[in-house]
Amino acid sequence: MDQQAGALGKLEEAIKHSDLQMRALSAEVNRFQGVLAEFDKVLRALNDKAIDVDRRVTELTGRIEVKVGTLATQQGDQAVKLDALEKTVAAAVATVNENSRGLGELKRVMEDSLGKQAVGGEVPEATGPAGPGSAAKDPSNGASRTAPASTLSDKEAYDRAQQHFGQGHYDVALTSFRVFLVQYPDSPLVPNAHFWMGECYVRARDYERGLEQYEHVVRKYPKSTKAAPALYRKAMTFLELNNKEAAKSALRQLIADYPKSEDSQRAKAKLASLR
């Protein structure tokens, strides 16, 4: 009995000791749970701050991108404006140079055709037959002058203008053809001159004046060798202007009026390709 009582006492002591340990462990668990709860609150706060920072960074990035894009657009616009200004200045300089060259060529052609004395503004004195009591004026004393004869034939003047065209100097060629028409209005090369004036205008992209010259050849000189080519070039110019119907009309007129010409065959092939 004494042994059982002793064993029971030890068991009770062990139970009490275990109970104390359980209480201590429970308190420790409760404390740890409190720490975890506080830690969770801190994590949540940090997460909220991180979200807010990310939102602000996104907004700031968007603003920066907008400003950068605006600056790039402004710089691009300035570059475009500068480029346009440079092109305008270059075009103006080229125009001045072309006009200067054209004027120089005009003077040279006129000097060759009419003589430097006439171009310089000197007017020859009119002289009449020597009558009674009058002495013939001696040309050597400078009192009598006669107008110098032209140094170029119509063919030579025409060939020179065509040479300028062949060299790509269309403004100079146009000036030379104009001078030719003034000096040699009755030359058989007049229709040709009008045709090549049309070519000069078209090469300079002045299509309206080019068409006028082609039409002038066709209407005023229908029997010239340039009438059929003028109709064909008229059609090609209309195609440059995206006016297909007008081009077809010119090609049909060419085929009808000049059926035996080389240009008529070209016109048939071109007309077939436009259908």
Stockholm file with secondary structure:
# STOCKHOLM 1.0

chainA/1-275         MDQQAGALGKLEEAIKHSDLQMRALSAEVNRFQGVLAEFDKVLRALNDKAIDVDRRVTELTGRIEVKVGTLATQQGDQAVKLDALEKTVAAAVATVNENSRGLGELKRVMEDSLGKQAVGGEVPEATGPAGPGSAAKDPSNGASRTAPASTLSDKEAYDRAQQHFGQGHYDVALTSFRVFLVQYPDSPLVPNAHFWMGECYVRARDYERGLEQYEHVVRKYPKSTKAAPALYRKAMTFLELNNKEAAKSALRQLIADYPKSEDSQRAKAKLASLR
#=GR chainA/1-275 SS CHHHHHHHHHHHHHHHHHHHHHHHHHHHHHHHHHHHHHHHHHHHHHHHHHHHHHHHHHHHHHHHHHHHHHHHHHHHHHHHHHHHHHHHHHHHHHHHHHHHHHHHHHHHHHHHHHCHHHHTTCCCCCCCCCCTTCCCCCGGGTSCCCCCCCSSCHHHHHHHHHHHHHTTCHHHHHHHHHHHHHHCTTCTTHHHHHHHHHHHHHHTTCHHHHHHHHHHHHHHCTTSTTHHHHHHHHHHHHHHTTCHHHHHHHHHHHHHHCTTSHHHHHHHHHHHHTC
#=GC SS_cons         CHHHHHHHHHHHHHHHHHHHHHHHHHHHHHHHHHHHHHHHHHHHHHHHHHHHHHHHHHHHHHHHHHHHHHHHHHHHHHHHHHHHHHHHHHHHHHHHHHHHHHHHHHHHHHHHHHCHHHHTTCCCCCCCCCCTTCCCCCGGGTSCCCCCCCSSCHHHHHHHHHHHHHTTCHHHHHHHHHHHHHHCTTCTTHHHHHHHHHHHHHHTTCHHHHHHHHHHHHHHCTTSTTHHHHHHHHHHHHHHTTCHHHHHHHHHHHHHHCTTSHHHHHHHHHHHHTC
//
